[in-house]
Amino acid sequence: MIGRLRGRLIAKHPPLLVLEVQGVGYEVEAPMTTFYKLPELESDISLYTHLIVREDAHLLFGFATERERALFRSLLKVNGVGARTALGILSGMDADQFAACVQEGDLAQLTRIPGIGKKTAERLLIEMRDRLKDWDLSSKISTVAKDGAGAPDAVADAVSALIALGYRPHEASRHVHAVAETGMNSETLIREALKNVARASGA
């Protein structure tokens, strides 16, 4: 099992990043809560990782904190929740926000996450309640991104990321273009688009 990687960040294409470790480039999928914390390309970073081995692929998932990885692993134990759904949940809200939703029984907030219908949200509330009843919300970690220069294909990257999170292509494009401003990088675009979706869903 690969539990942690430390190396040079050489590519960011949400939800995929590439981390070079001693000359080997590891493709790692990460939730947007982790992407928001990433520094600029060529920086050295450490990620907590979880490896899923399938017959046709070895999938490596990376997280900025052990709390995010711990929640990801707990989500995988929920009936009907796979790695993509778990990644989508952690992209829609951070680990502490999810724990608060479960503790408060906030079904409406969970169903605003792409790919999470009412039945799945109800299952999450039931199966995760006992696992998260002792979750300490007092140590909440900031998810503010380190913004850099806007890439020319930032909009395309942001749209691709939203599609990977479960949005239809036309919805992803609409949400991203609704918040796009000159100079915004892909991480900022994705964050603002998801915030805009959450506000619209709560209206």
FIKOLZA-1660 file (N, C-alpha, C; in steps of 0.1 Angstrom, whole numbers, plus 5000, padded with zeros to 4 digits):
% residues 203
   i   px   py   pz ch aa at
   1 5008 4988 5000  A  M  N
   1 5000 5000 5000  A  M CA
   1 5009 5013 5000  A  M  C
   2 5006 5022 4991  A  I  N
   2 5013 5035 4991  A  I CA
   2 5005 5044 5000  A  I  C
   3 5011 5048 5011  A  G  N
   3 5004 5056 5021  A  G CA
   3 5007 5071 5020  A  G  C
   4 5018 5075 5014  A  R  N
   4 5022 5089 5014  A  R CA
   4 5032 5091 5003  A  R  C
   5 5031 5102 4996  A  L  N
   5 5041 5106 4986  A  L CA
   5 5046 5120 4988  A  L  C
   6 5059 5121 4986  A  R  N
   6 5065 5135 4987  A  R CA
   6 5074 5137 4975  A  R  C
   7 5071 5148 4967  A  G  N
   7 5078 5150 4955  A  G CA
   7 5075 5164 4949  A  G  C
   8 5078 5165 4936  A  R  N
   8 5076 5178 4929  A  R CA
   8 5063 5177 4921  A  R  C
   9 5055 5188 4923  A  L  N
   9 5042 5189 4916  A  L CA
   9 5045 5193 4901  A  L  C
  10 5042 5185 4891  A  I  N
  10 5046 5188 4878  A  I CA
  10 5034 5190 4869  A  I  C
  11 5022 5187 4873  A  A  N
  11 5010 5189 4865  A  A CA
  11 4998 5190 4874  A  A  C
  12 4988 5198 4870  A  K  N
  12 4976 5200 4877  A  K CA
  12 4965 5201 4866  A  K  C
  13 4956 5191 4865  A  H  N
  13 4945 5191 4856  A  H CA
  13 4933 5184 4864  A  H  C
  14 4927 5192 4873  A  P  N
  14 4917 5187 4882  A  P CA
  14 4907 5178 4875  A  P  C
  15 4904 5166 4881  A  P  N
  15 4909 5162 4894  A  P CA
  15 4922 5154 4894  A  P  C
  16 4930 5155 4883  A  L  N
  16 4942 5147 4882  A  L CA
  16 4954 5157 4885  A  L  C
  17 4964 5151 4892  A  L  N
  17 4977 5158 4893  A  L CA
  17 4988 5148 4892  A  L  C
  18 5000 5153 4888  A  V  N
  18 5011 5144 4886  A  V CA
  18 5022 5148 4896  A  V  C
  19 5027 5139 4904  A  L  N
  19 5037 5141 4914  A  L CA
  19 5050 5133 4910  A  L  C
  20 5061 5140 4908  A  E  N
  20 5073 5134 4904  A  E CA
  20 5081 5130 4917  A  E  C
  21 5083 5117 4919  A  V  N
  21 5091 5113 4931  A  V CA
  21 5103 5105 4926  A  V  C
  22 5115 5110 4928  A  Q  N
  22 5127 5104 4924  A  Q CA
  22 5127 5099 4910  A  Q  C
  23 5122 5108 4901  A  G  N
  23 5122 5105 4887  A  G CA
  23 5110 5098 4882  A  G  C
  24 5101 5093 4890  A  V  N
  24 5089 5086 4886  A  V CA
  24 5077 5095 4888  A  V  C
  25 5069 5097 4877  A  G  N
  25 5057 5105 4878  A  G CA
  25 5045 5097 4882  A  G  C
  26 5039 5101 4893  A  Y  N
  26 5027 5094 4898  A  Y CA
  26 5015 5102 4895  A  Y  C
  27 5005 5096 4888  A  E  N
  27 4993 5102 4885  A  E CA
  27 4983 5100 4897  A  E  C
  28 4979 5111 4902  A  V  N
  28 4971 5110 4915  A  V CA
  28 4958 5118 4913  A  V  C
  29 4947 5112 4916  A  E  N
  29 4934 5119 4916  A  E CA
  29 4931 5125 4930  A  E  C
  30 4927 5137 4930  A  A  N
  30 4925 5144 4943  A  A CA
  30 4912 5152 4943  A  A  C
  31 4905 5153 4955  A  P  N
  31 4893 5161 4955  A  P CA
  31 4897 5176 4954  A  P  C
  32 4887 5184 4951  A  M  N
  32 4890 5198 4950  A  M CA
  32 4894 5205 4963  A  M  C
  33 4890 5199 4974  A  T  N
  33 4895 5205 4987  A  T CA
  33 4910 5204 4988  A  T  C
  34 4916 5194 4982  A  T  N
  34 4930 5192 4982  A  T CA
  34 4936 5202 4971  A  T  C
  35 4930 5203 4960  A  F  N
  35 4935 5212 4949  A  F CA
  35 4936 5226 4954  A  F  C
  36 4926 5230 4962  A  Y  N
  36 4926 5244 4967  A  Y CA
  36 4938 5247 4975  A  Y  C
  37 4944 5237 4981  A  K  N
  37 4956 5239 4990  A  K CA
  37 4969 5238 4982  A  K  C
  38 4969 5234 4970  A  L  N
  38 4981 5231 4963  A  L CA
  38 4989 5244 4959  A  L  C
  39 5002 5244 4960  A  P  N
  39 5010 5255 4956  A  P CA
  39 5012 5255 4941  A  P  C
  40 5021 5264 4936  A  E  N
  40 5024 5265 4922  A  E CA
  40 5031 5252 4917  A  E  C
  41 5031 5250 4904  A  L  N
  41 5038 5239 4898  A  L CA
  41 5053 5240 4901  A  L  C
  42 5060 5229 4901  A  E  N
  42 5074 5228 4905  A  E CA
  42 5077 5229 4919  A  E  C
  43 5066 5230 4927  A  S  N
  43 5068 5231 4942  A  S CA
  43 5069 5217 4948  A  S  C
  44 5075 5215 4959  A  D  N
  44 5076 5202 4966  A  D CA
  44 5064 5201 4975  A  D  C
  45 5057 5190 4974  A  I  N
  45 5045 5188 4983  A  I CA
  45 5045 5174 4988  A  I  C
  46 5037 5172 4998  A  S  N
  46 5034 5158 5004  A  S CA
  46 5019 5156 5003  A  S  C
  47 5016 5143 5000  A  L  N
  47 5002 5139 4999  A  L CA
  47 5000 5126 5007  A  L  C
  48 4989 5125 5014  A  Y  N
  48 4985 5113 5020  A  Y CA
  48 4977 5105 5009  A  Y  C
  49 4980 5093 5007  A  T  N
  49 4974 5086 4995  A  T CA
  49 4967 5073 4999  A  T  C
  50 4958 5069 4990  A  H  N
  50 4951 5057 4991  A  H CA
  50 4951 5050 4978  A  H  C
  51 4955 5037 4977  A  L  N
  51 4956 5030 4965  A  L CA
  51 4945 5020 4964  A  L  C
  52 4938 5020 4952  A  I  N
  52 4928 5010 4949  A  I CA
  52 4933 5002 4937  A  I  C
  53 4933 4989 4939  A  V  N
  53 4938 4980 4929  A  V CA
  53 4926 4972 4923  A  V  C
  54 4925 4974 4910  A  R  N
  54 4915 4967 4902  A  R CA
  54 4921 4958 4892  A  R  C
  55 4913 4950 4885  A  E  N
  55 4919 4941 4875  A  E CA
  55 4925 4949 4863  A  E  C
  56 4918 4960 4860  A  D  N
  56 4923 4968 4848  A  D CA
  56 4931 4980 4852  A  D  C
  57 4933 4983 4864  A  A  N
  57 4940 4996 4868  A  A CA
  57 4944 4996 4882  A  A  C
  58 4954 5004 4885  A  H  N
  58 4958 5008 4899  A  H CA
  58 4955 5023 4900  A  H  C
  59 4946 5026 4909  A  L  N
  59 4941 5040 4910  A  L CA
  59 4947 5046 4923  A  L  C
  60 4954 5057 4922  A  L  N
  60 4960 5064 4934  A  L CA
  60 4952 5077 4937  A  L  C
  61 4948 5078 4949  A  F  N
  61 4941 5090 4953  A  F CA
  61 4949 5098 4963  A  F  C
  62 4949 5111 4962  A  G  N
  62 4958 5119 4971  A  G CA
  62 4950 5129 4979  A  G  C
  63 4954 5132 4991  A  F  N
  63 4947 5141 5000  A  F CA
  63 4957 5150 5008  A  F  C
  64 4953 5162 5010  A  A  N
  64 4962 5172 5017  A  A CA
  64 4963 5168 5032  A  A  C
  65 4953 5162 5038  A  T  N
  65 4954 5159 5052  A  T CA
  65 4950 5145 5055  A  T  C
  66 4954 5140 5066  A  E  N
  66 4949 5126 5070  A  E CA
  66 4934 5126 5073  A  E  C
  67 4929 5137 5077  A  R  N
  67 4914 5137 5079  A  R CA
  67 4906 5135 5066  A  R  C
  68 4911 5141 5055  A  E  N
  68 4904 5139 5043  A  E CA
  68 4905 5124 5038  A  E  C
  69 4917 5119 5040  A  R  N
  69 4919 5105 5036  A  R CA
  69 4911 5095 5045  A  R  C
  70 4910 5098 5058  A  A  N
  70 4902 5090 5067  A  A CA
  70 4887 5090 5063  A  A  C
  71 4882 5102 5059  A  L  N
  71 4868 5103 5055  A  L CA
  71 4866 5096 5042  A  L  C
  72 4875 5097 5033  A  F  N
  72 4874 5090 5020  A  F CA
  72 4873 5075 5022  A  F  C
  73 4882 5070 5031  A  R  N
  73 4882 5055 5034  A  R CA
  73 4869 5051 5041  A  R  C
  74 4863 5060 5049  A  S  N
  74 4851 5056 5056  A  S CA
  74 4839 5056 5045  A  S  C
  75 4840 5066 5036  A  L  N
  75 4829 5067 5026  A  L CA
  75 4829 5054 5017  A  L  C
  76 4841 5049 5014  A  L  N
  76 4842 5037 5006  A  L CA
  76 4835 5025 5012  A  L  C
  77 4832 5025 5025  A  K  N
  77 4826 5014 5032  A  K CA
  77 4811 5015 5031  A  K  C
  78 4806 5027 5027  A  V  N
  78 4791 5029 5026  A  V CA
  78 4786 5021 5014  A  V  C
  79 4775 5014 5015  A  N  N
  79 4769 5006 5005  A  N CA
  79 4765 5016 4993  A  N  C
  80 4771 5012 4981  A  G  N
  80 4767 5020 4969  A  G CA
  80 4776 5032 4967  A  G  C
  81 4786 5035 4975  A  V  N
  81 4795 5046 4974  A  V CA
  81 4809 5041 4969  A  V  C
  82 4812 5045 4957  A  G  N
  82 4825 5041 4952  A  G CA
  82 4835 5052 4953  A  G  C
  83 4847 5050 4947  A  A  N
  83 4857 5060 4948  A  A CA
  83 4854 5074 4941  A  A  C
  84 4847 5073 4929  A  R  N
  84 4843 5085 4922  A  R CA
  84 4833 5093 4931  A  R  C
  85 4823 5086 4937  A  T  N
  85 4813 5093 4945  A  T CA
  85 4820 5099 4957  A  T  C
  86 4829 5092 4963  A  A  N
  86 4836 5097 4975  A  A CA
  86 4844 5109 4972  A  A  C
  87 4851 5109 4960  A  L  N
  87 4859 5120 4955  A  L CA
  87 4850 5132 4953  A  L  C
  88 4838 5130 4947  A  G  N
  88 4828 5140 4944  A  G CA
  88 4823 5147 4957  A  G  C
  89 4821 5139 4967  A  I  N
  89 4817 5144 4980  A  I CA
  89 4827 5153 4986  A  I  C
  90 4840 5149 4986  A  L  N
  90 4851 5157 4992  A  L CA
  90 4854 5169 4983  A  L  C
  91 4849 5169 4971  A  S  N
  91 4851 5181 4962  A  S CA
  91 4840 5191 4965  A  S  C
  92 4828 5186 4969  A  G  N
  92 4817 5195 4971  A  G CA
  92 4817 5201 4985  A  G  C
  93 4824 5195 4994  A  M  N
  93 4826 5201 5008  A  M CA
  93 4838 5194 5014  A  M  C
  94 4844 5201 5024  A  D  N
  94 4855 5195 5031  A  D CA
  94 4851 5185 5041  A  D  C
  95 4861 5179 5047  A  A  N
  95 4858 5168 5056  A  A CA
  95 4849 5172 5068  A  A  C
  96 4853 5184 5073  A  D  N
  96 4845 5189 5085  A  D CA
  96 4831 5193 5082  A  D  C
  97 4829 5199 5070  A  Q  N
  97 4816 5203 5065  A  Q CA
  97 4807 5190 5064  A  Q  C
  98 4813 5180 5058  A  F  N
  98 4806 5168 5056  A  F CA
  98 4802 5162 5070  A  F  C
  99 4811 5161 5079  A  A  N
  99 4809 5156 5092  A  A CA
  99 4798 5164 5099  A  A  C
 100 4798 5177 5098  A  A  N
 100 4787 5186 5103  A  A CA
 100 4774 5182 5097  A  A  C
 101 4773 5180 5084  A  C  N
 101 4761 5177 5077  A  C CA
 101 4755 5164 5083  A  C  C
 102 4764 5154 5085  A  V  N
 102 4759 5141 5090  A  V CA
 102 4754 5142 5105  A  V  C
 103 4762 5150 5113  A  Q  N
 103 4758 5151 5127  A  Q CA
 103 4745 5159 5128  A  Q  C
 104 4743 5168 5119  A  E  N
 104 4731 5176 5119  A  E CA
 104 4719 5170 5111  A  E  C
 105 4722 5159 5104  A  G  N
 105 4712 5153 5096  A  G CA
 105 4707 5162 5084  A  G  C
 106 4717 5170 5079  A  D  N
 106 4713 5179 5068  A  D CA
 106 4713 5172 5054  A  D  C
 107 4701 5167 5051  A  L  N
 107 4699 5160 5039  A  L CA
 107 4700 5169 5027  A  L  C
 108 4694 5181 5028  A  A  N
 108 4694 5190 5017  A  A CA
 108 4707 5194 5012  A  A  C
 109 4717 5196 5021  A  Q  N
 109 4730 5200 5018  A  Q CA
 109 4737 5189 5010  A  Q  C
 110 4735 5177 5014  A  L  N
 110 4742 5166 5008  A  L CA
 110 4737 5164 4993  A  L  C
 111 4724 5166 4991  A  T  N
 111 4718 5163 4978  A  T CA
 111 4722 5174 4968  A  T  C
 112 4728 5185 4973  A  R  N
 112 4733 5195 4963  A  R CA
 112 4746 5191 4957  A  R  C
 113 4753 5180 4962  A  I  N
 113 4765 5175 4956  A  I CA
 113 4761 5167 4943  A  I  C
 114 4768 5170 4932  A  P  N
 114 4765 5162 4920  A  P CA
 114 4767 5147 4922  A  P  C
 115 4757 5140 4917  A  G  N
 115 4757 5125 4918  A  G CA
 115 4751 5120 4931  A  G  C
 116 4747 5128 4940  A  I  N
 116 4742 5124 4953  A  I CA
 116 4727 5127 4953  A  I  C
 117 4719 5116 4951  A  G  N
 117 4705 5117 4951  A  G CA
 117 4699 5116 4966  A  G  C
 118 4686 5116 4967  A  K  N
 118 4680 5116 4980  A  K CA
 118 4683 5102 4987  A  K  C
 119 4682 5091 4980  A  K  N
 119 4684 5078 4986  A  K CA
 119 4699 5077 4990  A  K  C
 120 4708 5081 4982  A  T  N
 120 4722 5080 4986  A  T CA
 120 4725 5089 4998  A  T  C
 121 4720 5101 4998  A  A  N
 121 4722 5110 5009  A  A CA
 121 4716 5104 5022  A  A  C
 122 4704 5098 5021  A  E  N
 122 4699 5092 5033  A  E CA
 122 4707 5080 5038  A  E  C
 123 4713 5072 5029  A  R  N
 123 4722 5061 5033  A  R CA
 123 4734 5067 5039  A  R  C
 124 4740 5078 5034  A  L  N
 124 4752 5084 5040  A  L CA
 124 4749 5088 5054  A  L  C
 125 4737 5095 5056  A  L  N
 125 4734 5099 5070  A  L CA
 125 4733 5088 5080  A  L  C
 126 4727 5077 5075  A  I  N
 126 4725 5065 5084  A  I CA
 126 4738 5058 5087  A  I  C
 127 4746 5055 5076  A  E  N
 127 4758 5047 5078  A  E CA
 127 4770 5055 5083  A  E  C
 128 4770 5068 5081  A  M  N
 128 4781 5076 5086  A  M CA
 128 4779 5082 5100  A  M  C
 129 4767 5081 5105  A  R  N
 129 4764 5088 5117  A  R CA
 129 4773 5083 5129  A  R  C
 130 4773 5070 5131  A  D  N
 130 4781 5064 5141  A  D CA
 130 4796 5066 5139  A  D  C
 131 4800 5065 5127  A  R  N
 131 4814 5067 5124  A  R CA
 131 4819 5081 5127  A  R  C
 132 4810 5091 5125  A  L  N
 132 4815 5105 5127  A  L CA
 132 4810 5111 5140  A  L  C
 133 4804 5103 5148  A  K  N
 133 4798 5110 5160  A  K CA
 133 4808 5116 5169  A  K  C
 134 4821 5111 5169  A  D  N
 134 4831 5117 5177  A  D CA
 134 4841 5126 5169  A  D  C
 135 4837 5129 5157  A  W  N
 135 4845 5137 5148  A  W CA
 135 4847 5151 5154  A  W  C
 136 4859 5155 5156  A  D  N
 136 4862 5168 5162  A  D CA
 136 4862 5179 5152  A  D  C
 137 4852 5188 5153  A  L  N
 137 4851 5199 5143  A  L CA
 137 4859 5211 5148  A  L  C
 138 4865 5211 5159  A  S  N
 138 4872 5223 5164  A  S CA
 138 4885 5225 5157  A  S  C
 139 4890 5214 5150  A  S  N
 139 4903 5215 5143  A  S CA
 139 4902 5218 5128  A  S  C
 140 4891 5225 5124  A  K  N
 140 4889 5227 5110  A  K CA
 140 4900 5234 5104  A  K  C
 141 4904 5229 5092  A  I  N
 141 4916 5234 5085  A  I CA
 141 4911 5243 5073  A  I  C
 142 4917 5254 5071  A  S  N
 142 4914 5263 5060  A  S CA
 142 4916 5257 5047  A  S  C
 143 4908 5260 5037  A  T  N
 143 4909 5254 5024  A  T CA
 143 4912 5265 5013  A  T  C
 144 4918 5276 5018  A  V  N
 144 4921 5287 5009  A  V CA
 144 4932 5283 4999  A  V  C
 145 4930 5285 4986  A  A  N
 145 4940 5281 4976  A  A CA
 145 4951 5291 4976  A  A  C
 146 4962 5287 4971  A  K  N
 146 4973 5296 4968  A  K CA
 146 4972 5299 4953  A  K  C
 147 4967 5311 4950  A  D  N
 147 4965 5314 4936  A  D CA
 147 4977 5318 4929  A  D  C
 148 4978 5314 4916  A  G  N
 148 4990 5318 4908  A  G CA
 148 4985 5325 4895  A  G  C
 149 4993 5326 4885  A  A  N
 149 4990 5332 4873  A  A CA
 149 4979 5324 4866  A  A  C
 150 4970 5330 4859  A  G  N
 150 4959 5323 4853  A  G CA
 150 4964 5316 4840  A  G  C
 151 4961 5303 4838  A  A  N
 151 4965 5296 4827  A  A CA
 151 4956 5299 4815  A  A  C
 152 4960 5299 4803  A  P  N
 152 4952 5303 4792  A  P CA
 152 4940 5293 4790  A  P  C
 153 4942 5280 4794  A  D  N
 153 4932 5270 4793  A  D CA
 153 4925 5267 4806  A  D  C
 154 4925 5277 4815  A  A  N
 154 4919 5276 4829  A  A CA
 154 4904 5272 4828  A  A  C
 155 4897 5279 4819  A  V  N
 155 4883 5276 4817  A  V CA
 155 4880 5262 4813  A  V  C
 156 4888 5258 4803  A  A  N
 156 4886 5244 4798  A  A CA
 156 4889 5234 4809  A  A  C
 157 4900 5236 4817  A  D  N
 157 4903 5227 4828  A  D CA
 157 4892 5227 4838  A  D  C
 158 4887 5239 4841  A  A  N
 158 4876 5239 4851  A  A CA
 158 4864 5232 4847  A  A  C
 159 4860 5234 4834  A  V  N
 159 4849 5227 4828  A  V CA
 159 4851 5211 4829  A  V  C
 160 4863 5207 4825  A  S  N
 160 4866 5193 4826  A  S CA
 160 4865 5187 4840  A  S  C
 161 4869 5195 4849  A  A  N
 161 4869 5191 4863  A  A CA
 161 4855 5189 4868  A  A  C
 162 4846 5198 4864  A  L  N
 162 4832 5197 4868  A  L CA
 162 4825 5185 4862  A  L  C
 163 4829 5183 4849  A  I  N
 163 4823 5171 4842  A  I CA
 163 4828 5158 4850  A  I  C
 164 4841 5158 4854  A  A  N
 164 4846 5147 4862  A  A CA
 164 4839 5145 4875  A  A  C
 165 4833 5156 4880  A  L  N
 165 4826 5155 4893  A  L CA
 165 4811 5152 4892  A  L  C
 166 4807 5150 4879  A  G  N
 166 4793 5145 4877  A  G CA
 166 4784 5154 4870  A  G  C
 167 4789 5166 4866  A  Y  N
 167 4780 5176 4859  A  Y CA
 167 4780 5172 4844  A  Y  C
 168 4768 5175 4838  A  R  N
 168 4767 5173 4823  A  R CA
 168 4776 5184 4817  A  R  C
 169 4781 5181 4805  A  P  N
 169 4790 5191 4798  A  P CA
 169 4784 5205 4797  A  P  C
 170 4771 5206 4793  A  H  N
 170 4766 5219 4791  A  H CA
 170 4764 5226 4805  A  H  C
 171 4761 5218 4815  A  E  N
 171 4759 5224 4829  A  E CA
 171 4773 5229 4834  A  E  C
 172 4783 5221 4832  A  A  N
 172 4797 5224 4836  A  A CA
 172 4801 5237 4829  A  A  C
 173 4799 5238 4816  A  S  N
 173 4803 5250 4809  A  S CA
 173 4795 5262 4814  A  S  C
 174 4782 5261 4816  A  R  N
 174 4774 5272 4821  A  R CA
 174 4779 5277 4834  A  R  C
 175 4781 5268 4844  A  H  N
 175 4785 5271 4857  A  H CA
 175 4798 5278 4857  A  H  C
 176 4808 5274 4849  A  V  N
 176 4821 5280 4849  A  V CA
 176 4821 5293 4843  A  V  C
 177 4814 5295 4832  A  H  N
 177 4814 5308 4825  A  H CA
 177 4806 5318 4833  A  H  C
 178 4797 5314 4842  A  A  N
 178 4790 5323 4850  A  A CA
 178 4798 5330 4860  A  A  C
 179 4810 5324 4863  A  V  N
 179 4818 5331 4873  A  V CA
 179 4832 5335 4868  A  V  C
 180 4835 5331 4855  A  A  N
 180 4848 5334 4850  A  A CA
 180 4851 5348 4848  A  A  C
 181 4863 5352 4853  A  E  N
 181 4868 5365 4851  A  E CA
 181 4883 5365 4847  A  E  C
 182 4888 5375 4841  A  T  N
 182 4901 5375 4836  A  T CA
 182 4912 5373 4847  A  T  C
 183 4921 5364 4844  A  G  N
 183 4932 5362 4854  A  G CA
 183 4929 5351 4864  A  G  C
 184 4917 5345 4864  A  M  N
 184 4914 5334 4873  A  M CA
 184 4920 5321 4869  A  M  C
 185 4927 5314 4878  A  N  N
 185 4932 5301 4874  A  N CA
 185 4921 5290 4876  A  N  C
 186 4924 5278 4872  A  S  N
 186 4914 5267 4871  A  S CA
 186 4908 5264 4885  A  S  C
 187 4917 5264 4895  A  E  N
 187 4913 5261 4909  A  E CA
 187 4903 5271 4914  A  E  C
 188 4906 5284 4911  A  T  N
 188 4897 5294 4916  A  T CA
 188 4884 5294 4908  A  T  C
 189 4884 5291 4895  A  L  N
 189 4872 5290 4888  A  L CA
 189 4863 5278 4893  A  L  C
 190 4869 5267 4896  A  I  N
 190 4862 5255 4901  A  I CA
 190 4855 5259 4914  A  I  C
 191 4863 5265 4923  A  R  N
 191 4858 5268 4936  A  R CA
 191 4846 5278 4935  A  R  C
 192 4848 5288 4927  A  E  N
 192 4837 5298 4926  A  E CA
 192 4825 5292 4919  A  E  C
 193 4827 5283 4909  A  A  N
 193 4816 5277 4902  A  A CA
 193 4808 5268 4912  A  A  C
 194 4815 5260 4920  A  L  N
 194 4808 5252 4930  A  L CA
 194 4801 5260 4941  A  L  C
 195 4807 5271 4945  A  K  N
 195 4800 5280 4954  A  K CA
 195 4787 5286 4948  A  K  C
 196 4788 5289 4935  A  N  N
 196 4776 5295 4928  A  N CA
 196 4765 5285 4927  A  N  C
 197 4769 5272 4924  A  V  N
 197 4759 5261 4923  A  V CA
 197 4752 5259 4937  A  V  C
 198 4760 5260 4948  A  A  N
 198 4755 5258 4961  A  A CA
 198 4745 5269 4965  A  A  C
 199 4748 5281 4961  A  R  N
 199 4739 5293 4964  A  R CA
 199 4726 5291 4956  A  R  C
 200 4728 5287 4943  A  A  N
 200 4716 5286 4935  A  A CA
 200 4707 5275 4940  A  A  C
 201 4713 5264 4944  A  S  N
 201 4705 5252 4950  A  S CA
 201 4698 5256 4962  A  S  C
 202 4704 5265 4970  A  G  N
 202 4698 5269 4983  A  G CA
 202 4687 5280 4981  A  G  C
 203 4686 5286 4969  A  A  N
 203 4677 5297 4967  A  A CA
 203 4662 5292 4967  A  A  C
% end
